[in-house]
Structure formats: structure tokens, C-alpha cells
């Protein structure tokens, strides 16, 4: 990875682990970050410019080695989504449509907000009875 010089050993390990399953939380844990703060830390790490570039380069390399393009994946999902012949599966069709929708940005993922260093936000609510 050309960006590995800009990364700490732990960050480089996060990139390697992230490329295994693209799960930022699990990658953070496997890279040695605290399980307690792994979810916000993983999301934070993915947004770091050098880490994001290393992930992008790693995914491109993986795609090249597998000789699979996004178009190939989309065509395969579309074929599965529309297949109604022998051996077809309703659940496979639903899953394929779901994956296509996610790829096209049709569904918005839940966004969690955290405080400094991934800690919970502290709410300070005062109720005044006058």
C-alpha cells in the first residue's frame, strides 16, 4: 500500500483487517483497539484521509486480482433478483434487490453520533418547575 508510510502500525493493521470483511468495528477490534470503543473508532478510522486512501487502494487491488468489476457484481445481482426459474429462491431475490438498492443509495443507514474520542454524548436536561 502506498499510503502505509503515512499510517501507524495499528492503523495499517486496521486497513488489512478491514479489507477482510469490510466491517469497521470488527477490524478495529482485530487491529487491537478497545472492544468498548471499537464501533466509533472504526468509523473514525475509515474517515481518516490516509486510511481511506489505503482502503480504496486495497479494494482496487482486490478487485483487480479477482478480475471482478462493479458492473459484474451488479449484473450478477440483477440476474439473481430477476431469476424466477427452476431452483430460484424468493429469499435470494429479496436479498439481491436489497443489495442493489443499497448500492444505489436507496436506503439510508442509521447514523450514530458520539462525543469526543467515541464516548457517549452526555445530555444535560434541566427541568424547572416554577
C-alpha positions as CSV (number, residue, x, y, z in Angstrom):
1,X,0.0,0.0,0.0
2,X,1.5,3.3,-1.0
3,X,-0.2,5.1,1.9
4,X,1.2,2.7,4.5
5,X,4.1,5.2,5.3
6,X,1.5,7.7,6.5
7,X,-0.1,5.2,8.8
8,X,0.9,3.9,12.2
9,X,1.3,0.2,12.6
10,X,-2.1,-0.1,14.3
11,X,-3.8,1.9,11.5
12,X,-2.1,-0.2,8.8
13,X,-3.3,-3.3,10.7
14,X,-6.9,-1.8,10.7
15,X,-6.7,-1.4,6.9
16,X,-5.6,-5.0,6.5
17,X,-8.4,-6.3,8.8
18,X,-11.0,-4.1,7.2
19,X,-10.2,-5.5,3.8
20,X,-11.1,-9.0,5.1
21,X,-14.8,-8.3,5.7
22,X,-15.3,-4.5,5.4
23,X,-16.6,-4.5,9.0
24,X,-15.0,-1.4,10.6
25,X,-16.0,-2.5,14.2
26,X,-14.5,-5.9,13.9
27,X,-11.5,-4.6,12.1
28,X,-10.8,-2.2,14.9
29,X,-11.0,-5.0,17.5
30,X,-8.8,-7.3,15.5
31,X,-6.3,-4.4,15.0
32,X,-6.0,-4.0,18.7
33,X,-8.4,-1.2,19.6
34,X,-10.7,-1.5,22.6
35,X,-13.8,-3.5,22.0
36,X,-15.7,-0.9,24.1
37,X,-15.0,1.9,21.7
38,X,-14.5,-0.2,18.5
39,X,-17.6,0.9,16.7
40,X,-17.0,4.7,16.9
41,X,-13.2,4.2,16.5
42,X,-13.7,2.0,13.4
43,X,-15.9,4.7,11.8
44,X,-13.4,7.4,12.8
45,X,-10.6,5.4,11.2
46,X,-12.4,4.9,8.0
47,X,-12.8,8.7,7.6
48,X,-9.0,9.4,8.1
49,X,-7.8,10.5,4.7
50,X,-4.7,8.3,4.6
51,X,-6.6,5.3,5.9
52,X,-9.5,5.9,3.4
53,X,-6.9,6.1,0.6
54,X,-5.3,2.8,1.8
55,X,-8.6,1.1,2.0
56,X,-9.6,2.3,-1.5
57,X,-6.2,1.1,-2.9
58,X,-6.6,-2.3,-1.2
59,X,-10.2,-2.7,-2.6
60,X,-9.0,-1.8,-6.1
61,X,-6.1,-4.3,-5.8
62,X,-8.5,-7.0,-4.6
63,X,-10.9,-6.2,-7.5
64,X,-8.1,-6.4,-10.0
65,X,-6.8,-9.7,-8.6
66,X,-10.3,-11.2,-8.8
67,X,-10.9,-9.5,-12.1
68,X,-14.4,-8.5,-10.9
69,X,-15.8,-5.1,-11.6
70,X,-18.7,-3.3,-10.0
71,X,-20.6,-3.9,-13.2
72,X,-20.0,-7.6,-12.9
73,X,-21.4,-7.6,-9.4
74,X,-24.4,-5.5,-10.3
75,X,-25.2,-7.7,-13.4
76,X,-25.0,-10.8,-11.1
77,X,-27.3,-9.3,-8.5
78,X,-29.7,-8.2,-11.1
79,X,-29.8,-11.7,-12.7
80,X,-30.4,-13.2,-9.3
81,X,-33.1,-10.7,-8.4
82,X,-35.0,-11.4,-11.6
83,X,-34.5,-15.2,-11.8
84,X,-37.8,-17.0,-11.4
85,X,-36.8,-20.3,-12.9
86,X,-36.1,-23.7,-11.5
87,X,-34.1,-23.6,-8.3
88,X,-34.9,-19.9,-7.8
89,X,-35.3,-18.7,-4.2
90,X,-37.5,-15.9,-3.0
91,X,-35.1,-15.0,-0.2
92,X,-32.2,-14.8,-2.7
93,X,-34.2,-12.5,-4.9
94,X,-35.1,-10.2,-2.0
95,X,-31.5,-10.2,-0.8
96,X,-30.3,-9.3,-4.3
97,X,-32.8,-6.5,-4.6
98,X,-31.8,-5.2,-1.2
99,X,-28.1,-5.2,-2.2
100,X,-28.8,-3.4,-5.4
101,X,-30.8,-0.8,-3.5
102,X,-28.0,-0.3,-1.0
103,X,-25.5,0.1,-3.8
104,X,-27.7,2.7,-5.5
105,X,-28.0,4.6,-2.2
106,X,-31.8,4.0,-1.9
107,X,-31.6,3.1,1.8
108,X,-30.1,5.3,4.5
109,X,-28.1,3.7,7.2
110,X,-28.6,4.7,10.8
111,X,-26.2,7.3,11.9
112,X,-25.0,7.4,15.5
113,X,-23.4,10.4,17.0
114,X,-20.7,10.2,19.6
115,X,-18.8,12.6,21.7
116,X,-15.1,13.2,21.9
117,X,-13.0,10.1,21.3
118,X,-16.1,8.0,20.6
119,X,-17.6,8.3,24.0
120,X,-21.3,8.7,24.6
121,X,-22.8,12.1,24.3
122,X,-23.7,13.5,27.7
123,X,-27.2,15.0,27.8
124,X,-27.8,17.8,30.3
125,X,-31.5,18.2,30.7
126,X,-32.8,20.6,33.3
127,X,-36.5,20.6,34.2
128,X,-37.6,23.7,36.1
129,X,-40.9,23.7,38.0
130,X,-41.7,27.3,38.8
